[in-house]
Amino acid sequence: MQQRTTTREEYLKRVNLVVEYINNHLGDEIDLNRLAEMSHLSPYHFHRVMSAFLGEPLGAFIVRKRIETAAHLLRYTDMSIGDIAYRIGYGAPSSLSKAFRQFYSISPNEYRNNKEYTIMRPEKIWPDLQLEAEVKEIPARDVIYIRLMGNYQLNDYGGTWMRLYAFAREQNLPVNDPCPLCIYHDDPKVTSEEKLRTDVCMVMPEAVQPKGEVGAKQIPAGRYASFIYKGPYDKLQAVYDTIYARKLPEMGCTLRDEPSYERYLNDPCTTEPEDLLTEICIPIQ
């Protein structure tokens, strides 16, 4: 029984390495054989393992992430369709248009110009939302993390944080930052619920070696639009919709191709929902 758990954790470690590489290289030509080498698996076993953990073939995962990124950039930036195509790894706008229509039954240009067209759920704008907002430089952060799949609102964040805490204690790692941090890789408007990815993170003072289900990486330094939201977590989707539709354009911010993250500044176990504090950090140029 222990061997089965250890083997699964080792596979998960390798899958995490490959997925992080893909996240950071969507605009590059991604060689599947190179990814297999990176994972230290034979090409035959590599594709079986990746499909089992991702729930879809690796090639389909890469295409889906590129198209979902395109949808996000079309809705929230003024980048040209050509620039978007090149940024996510397509050699021509026509290639992006063909793939986009296959996914969403609409062309990129039609999607950009038709604000009423919703790929999944409509936006929920909160006109009188009050947020503390600032643009700031944030240094790089080394983190350990456990990846969760599924609906953002249904994940077991508390239990996952406790597994991270137990890992840190077992490895004699310092727990200097008590604030959990979550990285959200996908936009729930364009990604189906079962494929949404969340990294529940603990900030470390220095780099740590990954082990089993616990990955390790660095959140890059850079400029971020930081928003402090006070209120219940179940309103966060409306907070995000309002930030992207209203706040970021008002601040003149251009997005970077990196995921946003949240830091939870007080304890939901001892804090009333209306007093919860969440810092939302969105990478900008």
N, C-alpha and C positions, 0 to 999 in steps of 0.2 A: 504493500500500500504506500509506503514511504517513497519507494522508487518511482511509482507513478506520479506522485505529487512533485517530486524533484524534477522528473523529466518534463512535465508540463510547465513548471516554472522556468526551466532552461529554454524551452521553446518560446515562452512569452517574452523572455529577455531578448531573444533574437528577433522576434517580431517587432518589438518596440524599437530596436535599433533601425530596422528597415523602414518602419513607418516614419520615424523622425527624419530620416534621410529624404524620403519622398516629400514630406511636408516642406522641407527647406530647399527642394530642387524641382518644384513643379514647372518652372520655366526652362529647365534643361532637358536634354535628351536622356531619358532614364533607361539604362541597359538592365534588363531583367537578369541576365547572367551575372552582371556585376553585383546586383543585389544578392543573388544566391551566394556568391563568394563572400560577401560581407557577412552573411548570416552563418557561414561555415556549414551549409547544408548542400547536398547535391541538388542539381536543378530539379530532378524528379521529386525528391522529398520536399524541397523548398516550396514548390507551388502547392503541394498538398497541405503543408503546414500553414502557409499564409492563407489559403482559402478557408481552412478550418477555423482559424482565429479571426479572420476579417469577415467571414460570412459571405464572401464573394471572391471570384478570381482576382489575383493581384492586378492584372491588366485592367479589369473593370473598375477596381478601386481607384487606380491612378486616373483613368478617364473621368470617373465620377467626381473626384476631388477637383480636377481642372475645370469641369463644367460648373460645379457649384461655386468655385471661386470666381468664375466669369460672371455668374448671376449676381453675386455679391457686389462685384466691381461695377457692373452695369447699373445697379440700383442706387449705389451710394457714392459713386465718383463720376467725374466728367471725362474720364479717359476715353479715347477713341476706341472703337471696336478693334481696329488694327493693333493698337498698342496693347489692349487686353489680350488679344490672340497671341502675340509674341511673348507677353509676360508669362503666360501659363503654358508655353511650350508648343503652340501651333505655328506652323510655318507661313500660314496665310489666313486672312480673315474668313475666307470661304470655308476653310476646314473647320474653324470654330463654329460658323453659322450652321453647317451641316450637323455637327455633333450636338449643338445646343438644341436644334429643332427636334432631333431624335429623342432627347431627354424630356423636353418641356412642351413640344408641339407648338412652338412659336420661335420666330427668329430673334437674334440678339437685338436688332434694331427695333422690332415691334415690342419686345419686352421693355426696352428702355423708354419708349415713347408712350406706352400704355400703362399708366400708373395704377389703373384699376385691375390689371391682370395680376392674379396671385398664383404663384407656383404651388404654395401650400396654404399657409394661414395669412390672413390680412394683418396689416399693421394696427397696433393699438396706441394711438397718440394720446399723451397725457398733457393737455395744454397748460395746466397750472403747476406742473411738476417743478419743485424747488430742489436744486442740486448745487452743492459746492463744486465749482469747476475750475481747473487750472491746467496749463500746459507745463510739464516739467521734465527734466532729465532724470531718468532712473538708472542707477548702476546695474550691471549684470548681477543676476541672482543665481547661485547654484541651488538646485532643488533635488530632492528625491520625490518620486511620485508613484501612484498606482492608477492605472487607466481603467475607467468605467465606460461601459457601452449602454446606451439607451436613453430614454426620456430624461432630460435634465431635471425635471421636477420630481422624479421618482427615485433617483439614485440614493444609495445609502452613504451619504457624505460623512456622517458621524462615525459609523462603523469603519469606514475606510480610513478616516483620520486616525482612529485608534489602532488600526493595523500598522500604519506608518509609525505611530508613536512607539508601538511595541518593537518594531524593527529597529528604530533608532536606539532604544534602550538595549536591545540584544547586541547591537554592534558598537555600543559605547559611543554613540554620536551625540554631540551637544545639541540640545533643543533650546536654542536661544530666542527664536521667534515664535511666540505662541499663536500667531494669527495664521490659520489655514489659508491656502491660496489655491484657487482652482483655475485651470486653463481650459477654455472652451474652444474646441477646434472647428466646430461646425455651426452653421447658421440653421436653426430649426425651421426657417421658412423654406429652405431649399434642400434640406437633408431629412430623410425619413427618420422617425423617432428611434427605430432600432439600430440605426447606424451612427447616432450622435456620439461623439467621443469627448470625454472629460478626463483631465488629469488632476487628481487630488494631490496637492503638493505640500511638502514641508521645506521651508527655506533652511539651507545649511550654510555655515560660515565658509566652507570650501568644498571642492568637488569630492564626490563619494562614488565608490564603485557600485554599479548596479548588481542586484542579486535576486534571482527568481522573479516574482511578480513586481518587485520594487525596482523601477527604473531610476536613472539619474541623468540630468542634463542641466544646461545653463540657459536661463531666460536672458536674451541679449540685452545689453544696455541700449538706451536710445531715448528719443522723445516720446512722451505719452500724454494723451489727454486723460486727465484724472478727474473722476466724478465721485463725490461722496453722496450716497443715497441713504436716507434714514427712513426705514419702514420695513414691512414684511417681505420675505423672500418671494412670496407668490405673486408679487407685483413686478418682479424684475423684467419679465418679457416686455411689459409696457414701458418700463424705464429704458430698456435698450432701444425699442422702436423710437422713442422720443429723442434719445441721444443721436441716433443715426439720421433721423428725419429732420430734426430741428437744431439740436445743440452743436453738432460738429459743423454743419454748414454755417451757422452763425459765427462760430469761432474761426472759420476759414481753414479748417484742418484737412489735410490730404492723408489718406490712410496708407500705412505700410502693409506689405503682404505677410503679416504675422498675426497669430491669434491674440485676442484680448484675454484678460484674466481678471479675476475678482479676488480681493482680500477681505476676510471677514473680521471686523475690528472689535467685536464683542461676542460673548458666548450666548448662542441661542437657547442654551439650557437654563440660563439664569436671567435672560433679558426678555422683556415683553416684545412681541412682534413689531409694534409701532416704534420701538426704540432701537431696533437692530441697525447697525451701521455697516454698509458695504462700500468698499472702494472699488470702482470699475476703472481699469486701466486699458486704454485702447491705443495701440502703437500708431504713431503718425510720423510723417516726414518733417 
